[in-house]
Structures are given as C-alpha cells and as structure tokens.
Amino acid sequence: MAGEIPDLVALERTGTGKGAARQARRDGMVPGIVFGGDKDPLAINIPFNELLKKLKAGRFKSTLFNMQVEGHDDVRVICRDVQRDVVKDLPVHVDFMRLRRTTKINLFIAVEVTGEENCPGLRKGGVMTLVRPEVELMVTAGDIPDHVTIDLSGLQIGDTITISDVTLPEGVKPTIDRDFVIANISAPSGLRSSSDDEEPEAEVEEAAEE
C-alpha cells in the first residue's frame, strides 16, 4: 500500500554550534538537525542545491522523506522547520522529526482516475476537470497509500465527485471537514457558450413583451 518515499541524503555533521554551522554553509551545505523517535538528536548537513531543488518543488513540509545518513539506519522523517536568511530568503537551517511507523501525519496523496470508458457524460462530449489532483489526508507513516481512486462510471454531465464518494483506506481520513469536490463532469465549452448566448436573447424578448 505504501507509495514510493523519496530519499533525502545527508551527511553527519561533526561539531556543533555556530562555528560548525557557518563552516557547513561555506562548504555549500545547509546545517540541520534530526530529532525525536526516542533517539538522540543527530546533527546533519544537506547539500544546498539539493535542498533548494526540493523546496522549489513545493510542499516540502508535508512530504515524507527516507533520510539516508552514512553510518546510520535509514529513517522516515518529515520537515518541521526551515529557517531562511532574512535578506536572501535562502535556507540556512532545517529541522526534521523522525517518525514511528504508527505516527499520524498529514500528506498530499495523488488522485487516480478510473472508469472513463463507462462514463456517459464523457461519451456525450462532456469534459472531466480534476479539481484536486492531490488531496491532503491524515495517514499512518508506516502505511501510506500511493494514491486514492475516483471512479467516473455512470456519471452524467453536471455530476461531481466529492471526498465522501471516495473509498479511503482504513485509518485514512481527510484533513478538511467539509465534503469538498475532487472532480466534475462539465458540458463541452461550445455547448456552454451557446447556452450563454441564448439567455440574453430570452431576456430581450421578455422585455419587449412587457
């Protein structure tokens, strides 16, 4: 059930304090700390360019990583804080928390679409809009789904699929309380524009009759 968790390679940082942190930055590294999980905190360095690339990819703080540090067992971590330079807005320190397999965390999970061939709305020319390609769910660190599935079978033009229509894995629940829309089947753009053009004419006719 668990999806592929991206690796995050780090180096153990020798020495602590501001001096070691400054040296790490001069060496093209971002100093950090890994804490929690009933183990001692571990001082680390992460290559600046690699960290910046992952930050620019988005949702860094809601992504589970498999941290690899030479001489230590791989561990699942999630970012808890990224400190940035106040002028350049570049990362200068990062904190990670170790996760037990039973830890509950919020992650964005991809949405997979099925049933297109059995969707009357699409056969009539309707268009499927995936409003949320990912949904934020509360999951267990040791059993993360790689996707959730929505089924378009039987849907007509104008129908929507909300989170309550999705069968979620056991123990998984949405982070948002309301029943939000994930996808919808809308009329073809040509049909929509035609309908829009007709409505003003009807209004003009009614006004003339008055």
Salt bridges, closest charged atoms under 4 A:
GLU12 OE1 - HIS72 NE2 2.98
ASP38 OD2 - ARG100 NH2 2.78
GLU50 OE1 - LYS53 NZ 3.60
GLU50 OE2 - LYS54 NZ 3.64
ASP95 OD1 - HIS93 ND1 3.17
GLU112 OE2 - HIS147 NE2 3.54
GLU134 OE1 - ARG59 NH1 1.95
ASP146 OD1 - HIS147 ND1 2.71
